Amino acid sequence: MENKITNIELQKNNKNRVNIYIDESYAFSCDAEIIYRYGLKIGSNIDIKELKKVTDEDNFIKAKNSALRTIEKTYKSEKQIKDKLIKQGYDETVVLKTIGFLKEYDFINDYRYVDMYIKEKSASYGIQKMKYSLLMKGIPEEIINEKLQNIDKDLEREAAKKIALKKYNVLIKRELDSKNLYRKLYQHLLSKGYSYECIKSVVSEVLGNSYE
């Protein structure tokens, strides 16, 4: 069955892709190259099923290649790849097919992503900040909680202590009041995502005093 193209519009977020309207209704999106390859224009009569097969395969190949190029530069979470492909103008069906391909061949793995993130950030962030950051990257909370609960509390405290000592050496040059020192060190560690108990213990040790 042939249908008439009633509009071809460039996508706002990706000028290399277009939206195709058939009989006044949105039908699908595709690479602009398809338009020139098949000589499509407003008023053209097309076999929508046959053209859809072509554009679906073309979209998948381009989406897959785009995702692989992104992963080559820096490892990404599943949601980060989804969001990028959607922003590039790919339909949900193509995005899900691409994500399925990436997961099947282990190009993306949120469990591994969290492991890598913790390894990279545990020397500078506390558990709370890491959790918040991972949630913002679209990692499921159950994965985050499972991984973060395995962090050695003693190692976390040692990292917090190093951060506190570094900050203390800067503050002590201009701040002599012990209460102000405590408050500023506390706020600094809090901003790094450490718990109240950890902060209280570390700051008291660094200052050589106990504070309530």
FILO-523751 format. One record per residue (C-alpha): residue in three letters; x, y, z; residue number from 1. Coordinates in Angstrom, 1 decimal, padded with zeros to 4 digits. Example, Ala and Ser with C-alpha at 12.3 -4.5 7.8 and 13.67 -1.06 7.14 Angstrom:
2
{ALA,{012.3,-004.5,007.8},1};
{SER,{013.7,-001.1,007.1},2};
***
This chain:
212
{MET,{000.0,000.0,000.0},1};
{GLU,{001.4,003.4,-001.0},2};
{ASN,{001.1,006.5,001.1},3};
{LYS,{001.9,010.1,000.4},4};
{ILE,{004.6,012.1,002.2},5};
{THR,{003.0,015.3,003.5},6};
{ASN,{005.9,016.7,005.5},7};
{ILE,{009.7,016.3,006.0},8};
{GLU,{011.1,018.3,008.9},9};
{LEU,{014.6,018.5,010.3},10};
{GLN,{015.0,017.5,013.9},11};
{LYS,{015.8,020.4,016.3},12};
{ASN,{018.5,018.4,018.2},13};
{ASN,{020.1,016.7,015.2},14};
{LYS,{020.1,018.4,011.8},15};
{ASN,{021.3,015.2,010.2},16};
{ARG,{018.0,013.5,011.0},17};
{VAL,{014.5,014.2,009.8},18};
{ASN,{010.9,013.3,010.8},19};
{ILE,{008.7,011.9,008.1},20};
{TYR,{005.0,012.6,008.0},21};
{ILE,{002.7,010.3,006.0},22};
{ASP,{-000.9,011.5,005.3},23};
{GLU,{-000.4,014.3,007.8},24};
{SER,{000.7,012.0,010.7},25};
{TYR,{004.2,011.4,012.0},26};
{ALA,{005.4,008.1,010.7},27};
{PHE,{009.1,007.7,011.6},28};
{SER,{012.5,009.4,011.8},29};
{CYS,{015.6,008.6,009.7},30};
{ASP,{018.9,009.9,008.6},31};
{ALA,{018.7,012.7,006.1},32};
{GLU,{020.8,010.6,003.8},33};
{ILE,{017.9,008.3,003.3},34};
{ILE,{015.9,011.2,001.8},35};
{TYR,{018.5,011.9,-000.8},36};
{ARG,{019.2,008.2,-001.5},37};
{TYR,{015.6,007.4,-002.3},38};
{GLY,{014.7,010.8,-003.8},39};
{LEU,{012.0,011.3,-001.2},40};
{LYS,{010.1,014.6,-001.1},41};
{ILE,{006.8,016.1,-000.1},42};
{GLY,{004.1,014.7,-002.3},43};
{SER,{006.0,011.4,-003.0},44};
{ASN,{004.0,008.2,-002.9},45};
{ILE,{005.9,005.5,-001.0},46};
{ASP,{005.5,001.9,000.2},47};
{ILE,{005.8,002.7,003.9},48};
{LYS,{006.4,-000.9,005.0},49};
{GLU,{009.4,-001.4,002.7},50};
{LEU,{010.8,002.1,003.5},51};
{LYS,{010.4,001.5,007.2},52};
{LYS,{012.5,-001.7,007.0},53};
{VAL,{015.3,000.3,005.3},54};
{THR,{015.1,003.1,007.8},55};
{ASP,{014.9,000.9,010.9},56};
{GLU,{018.0,-001.0,009.9},57};
{ASP,{019.8,002.3,009.0},58};
{ASN,{018.8,003.8,012.3},59};
{PHE,{020.0,000.8,014.3},60};
{ILE,{023.4,000.8,012.6},61};
{LYS,{023.9,004.5,013.1},62};
{ALA,{022.7,004.4,016.7},63};
{LYS,{024.9,001.4,017.5},64};
{ASN,{027.9,003.1,016.0},65};
{SER,{027.2,006.3,017.9},66};
{ALA,{026.9,004.4,021.2},67};
{LEU,{030.2,002.5,020.5},68};
{ARG,{032.0,005.7,019.7},69};
{THR,{030.8,007.2,023.0},70};
{ILE,{031.9,004.1,025.0},71};
{GLU,{035.3,004.2,023.4},72};
{LYS,{035.9,007.7,024.9},73};
{THR,{034.6,007.0,028.4},74};
{TYR,{032.6,004.2,030.0},75};
{LYS,{028.9,005.1,030.4},76};
{SER,{025.9,003.8,032.3},77};
{GLU,{022.9,002.3,030.5},78};
{LYS,{020.8,005.4,031.1},79};
{GLN,{023.5,007.8,029.9},80};
{ILE,{023.6,005.9,026.6},81};
{LYS,{019.8,005.9,026.3},82};
{ASP,{019.6,009.6,027.0},83};
{LYS,{022.3,010.4,024.4},84};
{LEU,{020.6,008.3,021.7},85};
{ILE,{017.2,009.9,022.5},86};
{LYS,{018.7,013.3,022.3},87};
{GLN,{020.2,012.4,018.9},88};
{GLY,{016.6,011.8,017.7},89};
{TYR,{016.4,008.0,017.6},90};
{ASP,{013.0,006.3,018.2},91};
{GLU,{012.4,004.3,021.4},92};
{THR,{012.4,001.0,019.4},93};
{VAL,{015.8,001.7,018.0},94};
{VAL,{017.2,002.9,021.3},95};
{LEU,{016.0,-000.3,023.1},96};
{LYS,{017.4,-002.5,020.3},97};
{THR,{020.8,-000.7,020.6},98};
{ILE,{020.8,-001.0,024.4},99};
{GLY,{020.0,-004.7,024.0},100};
{PHE,{023.0,-005.2,021.6},101};
{LEU,{025.3,-003.3,023.9},102};
{LYS,{024.3,-005.4,026.9},103};
{GLU,{024.4,-008.7,025.0},104};
{TYR,{028.0,-008.1,024.1},105};
{ASP,{028.8,-006.6,027.5},106};
{PHE,{029.7,-003.1,026.2},107};
{ILE,{027.6,-001.6,029.0},108};
{ASN,{027.1,-003.1,032.5},109};
{ASP,{025.8,-001.0,035.3},110};
{TYR,{027.4,-003.4,037.9},111};
{ARG,{030.8,-002.9,036.4},112};
{TYR,{030.2,000.8,036.0},113};
{VAL,{029.6,001.1,039.8},114};
{ASP,{032.7,-000.9,040.6},115};
{MET,{034.8,001.4,038.4},116};
{TYR,{033.2,004.5,039.8},117};
{ILE,{033.8,003.5,043.4},118};
{LYS,{037.4,002.6,042.6},119};
{GLU,{038.0,006.0,041.1},120};
{LYS,{036.1,008.2,043.6},121};
{SER,{036.4,006.4,047.0},122};
{ALA,{039.6,008.4,047.9},123};
{SER,{037.8,011.7,047.5},124};
{TYR,{034.0,011.0,048.1},125};
{GLY,{032.1,009.5,051.0},126};
{ILE,{029.4,007.0,050.5},127};
{GLN,{026.5,009.5,050.4},128};
{LYS,{028.0,011.6,047.6},129};
{MET,{028.9,008.5,045.6},130};
{LYS,{025.3,007.2,045.9},131};
{TYR,{023.8,010.5,044.9},132};
{SER,{026.1,010.8,041.9},133};
{LEU,{025.4,007.3,040.8},134};
{LEU,{021.7,007.8,041.1},135};
{MET,{022.0,010.9,038.9},136};
{LYS,{023.7,008.7,036.3},137};
{GLY,{020.6,006.5,036.2},138};
{ILE,{022.1,003.5,038.1},139};
{PRO,{019.3,001.5,039.8},140};
{GLU,{019.4,002.1,043.6},141};
{GLU,{019.5,-001.7,044.4},142};
{ILE,{022.8,-002.0,042.4},143};
{ILE,{024.3,001.1,044.2},144};
{ASN,{023.3,-000.2,047.6},145};
{GLU,{024.7,-003.6,046.9},146};
{LYS,{028.1,-002.3,045.9},147};
{LEU,{028.4,000.5,048.4},148};
{GLN,{027.7,-001.8,051.4},149};
{ASN,{030.9,-003.6,050.5},150};
{ILE,{033.1,-000.5,051.1},151};
{ASP,{035.5,-001.0,054.0},152};
{LYS,{034.5,001.5,056.7},153};
{ASP,{038.1,001.8,057.9},154};
{LEU,{039.3,002.7,054.4},155};
{GLU,{036.5,005.2,054.1},156};
{ARG,{037.5,006.8,057.3},157};
{GLU,{041.2,007.0,056.3},158};
{ALA,{040.2,008.7,053.1},159};
{ALA,{038.1,011.2,055.1},160};
{LYS,{041.0,011.8,057.4},161};
{LYS,{043.4,012.6,054.5},162};
{ILE,{040.9,015.1,053.1},163};
{ALA,{040.4,016.7,056.5},164};
{LEU,{044.1,017.0,057.1},165};
{LYS,{044.6,018.6,053.7},166};
{LYS,{041.8,021.1,054.4},167};
{TYR,{043.1,021.7,058.0},168};
{ASN,{046.6,022.7,056.7},169};
{VAL,{045.0,025.3,054.5},170};
{LEU,{042.6,026.6,057.2},171};
{ILE,{045.1,026.8,060.0},172};
{LYS,{047.0,029.5,058.2},173};
{ARG,{044.2,032.0,058.6},174};
{GLU,{041.8,030.4,061.2},175};
{LEU,{042.8,030.1,064.8},176};
{ASP,{039.4,029.7,066.5},177};
{SER,{039.0,025.9,067.2},178};
{LYS,{035.2,026.1,066.9},179};
{ASN,{035.4,027.7,063.5},180};
{LEU,{038.0,025.1,062.4},181};
{TYR,{035.7,022.4,063.5},182};
{ARG,{032.7,023.9,061.7},183};
{LYS,{034.6,024.4,058.5},184};
{LEU,{036.1,021.0,058.5},185};
{TYR,{032.8,019.4,059.3},186};
{GLN,{031.1,021.3,056.4},187};
{HIS,{033.9,020.3,054.0},188};
{LEU,{033.6,016.6,054.8},189};
{LEU,{029.8,016.8,054.7},190};
{SER,{030.1,018.3,051.2},191};
{LYS,{032.2,015.2,050.2},192};
{GLY,{029.4,012.9,051.3},193};
{TYR,{030.7,011.5,054.6},194};
{SER,{028.3,010.4,057.4},195};
{TYR,{027.9,012.4,060.7},196};
{GLU,{029.6,009.7,062.7},197};
{CYS,{032.6,009.5,060.4},198};
{ILE,{033.0,013.3,060.3},199};
{LYS,{032.7,013.7,064.0},200};
{SER,{035.4,011.1,064.6},201};
{VAL,{037.8,012.3,062.0},202};
{VAL,{037.5,016.0,062.8},203};
{SER,{037.9,015.4,066.5},204};
{GLU,{041.0,013.4,065.8},205};
{VAL,{042.5,016.0,063.5},206};
{LEU,{041.9,018.8,066.0},207};
{GLY,{042.9,016.7,069.0},208};
{ASN,{039.6,017.5,070.8},209};
{SER,{036.1,016.0,071.2},210};
{TYR,{033.1,018.1,070.3},211};
{GLU,{029.5,017.4,070.6},212};
***
